[in-house]
Amino acid sequence: MKFNVEDDLGAVERSVSSLERDGKPARAVTMSRSFATTVADLWDAVTSGERIPRWFAPVSGDLELGGRYQLEGNAGGTITACEPRSHFALTWEYAGVSWVEVGVADGGDGTARLTLSHIAHLSDYWDQYGPGAAGVGWEMGLLGLALHIAQPDAPKPDEEAFAASPDGKAFITGSSEGWEQAAIVAGTDPEAAHAAATRTTAFYTGEPIAPN
């Protein structure tokens, strides 16, 4: 797997916002990235049951409005909205219920842009890990998507090997730090944001947190 850590980290725009969902306080973790392809191809890559396993995870179910889906070893849920080649939304049911919204648009200059938001109610888990808990995982997914679009027939990289590699650890650390900064911009106390990012980095890399 060939990629440039700094370039791929820099390709992602990150933000954190406060909102309400079902009458309860929630946070949205939002990221955007452009890909060197068409809107039609990007939409197919993120909605096709044949292509999703090549960059993310095996998926089963009915991939249509109102259908239920299940990602192997991960979340399942219901597809709650779908506007072809533009937008879809779904429930993300894994240790509770959260929500994912995905938009695809023309990015100009021969690119297509994907924007993904993961929305969850505030919880002890959010306090402990912050936006990076979802953000880092999705950002690794977007990296996989970029590699798939660049080389559609190449095998999917091994996730464990990636996380254990020097480049993988550098990518995870950089992504976690990016979400730390996004949290601070959104109003999180810098010390709390840093502590959460440190825990998130340790979670994804499997390395212990260094003592102060």
WOBEL-V189321 format. One line per field, one symbol per residue. ss: DSSP state (a for helix, b for strand, c for the rest). psi: psi as a letter, one per 40 degrees, with the letter a starting at -180 (. if undefined). burial: 1 if it has 16 or more other C-alpha atoms within 10 Angstrom, else 0. A space follows every 10 residues. Layout:
ss=???
psi=???
burial=???
This chain:
ss=ccccaaaaaa ccbbbbbbbb bccbbbbbbb bbbbbcccaa aaaaaaaccc caaaacccbb bccccccbbb bccccbbbbb bbbcccbbbb bbbcccbbbb bbbbbbbbcc bbbbbbbbbb bccaaaaaac caaaaaaaaa aaaaaaaaaa ccccccccaa aaaacaaaaa aaaaaaaaaa aaaaacccca aaaaaaaaaa aaaaaccccc cc
psi=hhihddddde ehhiihiiai hfeihiihhh iiiiigaidd dddddeehdd ddeeecihii ahgiheiiih hheaiaahhe ihhhfdiiii igghfahaih hhihiheiff iihhhhhhhi iiidddddea dddddddddd dddddddddd gdeiihihdd dddeiddddd dddddddddd dddddeeihd dddddddddd ddddeeiihh i.
burial=0000100110 0101111000 0000011111 1111111110 0111110010 1111111110 0010000111 1000111111 0100101111 1100000111 1111111000 1111111111 1000010111 1111110111 0111111110 0000010000 0110000111 1111111111 1111000100 0111111111 1101100000 00
